[in-house]
Amino acid sequence: MSEEPSDLPEAAHRRLNEGSFSSGLSVSDFAACLDMGLEPVGLVQGFCAMRWGAVSMSGMGGGVGGGLGGGLGAALGGALTPFAGAPGGYVQNYQCPHGMVSAEHRAWGQNYQQIWIEDAWRTGFNSAYSRMMHEAQALGAHGVVGVLDSENPLSDTGVVEFHLRGTAVRLVDASAPSESPWSTFLAGQRLAKVFEAGYAPVSIVTAVASVRVWAYCVTEYLMEGTGGVWSTSPAAAEIVQIVDAQSTVREAVRARVRSSLHGDSLHGAHLEVSTREFAKGDLELQSRLSGNRVRRFKDFDPVALPRATVRLS
């Protein structure tokens, strides 16, 4: 290899001797991290491909059908036969008030929590997360900032790829980390404000809850915009079964996140709910809650004002 040109500035010589690194941060976030004493050391990533599909209902309370599980974005379809529910999950039954039984009339409905989907999703996400953190640990990082995560279907058979990425950082002039790195979705000024408030990031937190809706006659008619031929309902009526499912899926995901905080606080919580319709009267509601697990380590301490680099007077 040829020698370095002698006419390079001193700063360029220093950068070449120190080696290169990668970063997923914007220019402003990069500068803010340096201001906080966090030196980026590399872009780290983690992947996992998961598939979950048909589930046998034998041993789940005497159910009579098979369930199809699908992740966020998984291309699975088909109607479900109601069943007695997975052990430990939410189950609620709805009975026809009309007293009519026929092949076309949905005399019975049910909401039930799909525990196996929640567990499969958590396994895929945690595997990708662990691989990202192992990369950060190999770089000698104290933490990972600006974490981004995505889920993408790899096929139409219910295979989902989890991809996490972030920028590993090291505390300037600090000793080598003795523990696993911390992680956060935050970066730049948003992260600086968390430190300013006296909190330190511990880890990212995310969870999914899934509830299946097998509509009965009242829900079916109201979802179609009518009350059915036996309806005595007013023009505006609440769809109780859907409300119950929406309330349950939100509370279930909050409970999962709370159980993973272990007494710490959740910062920057983001809740989203998606709805998929597989067939007439057959819905799936999935809720995801993400945030930053933070822990107080000092009282509020305002950060120093930024130094002016250009003066106008």
Secondary structure, 3 states (H helix, E strand, C coil): CCCCCCCCCHHHHHHHHHCCCCCCCCHHHHHHHHHCCEEEEEEEEEEEEEECCEECCCCCCCCCCCEECCCCCCCCCCCCCCCCCCCCCCEEEEECCCCCCCCCCCCEEEEEECHHHHHHHHHHHHHHHHHHHHHHHHCCCCEEEEEEEEEEECCCCCEEEEEEEEEEEEECCCCCCCCCCEECCCCHHHHHHHHHCCEEEEEEEEEEEEEEEECCHHHHHHHCCCCCCCCCCCCCCCCHHHHHHHHHHHHHHHHHHHHHHCCCEEEEEEEEEEEEEEECCEEEEEEEEEEEEEEECCCCCCCCCCCCCCCCC
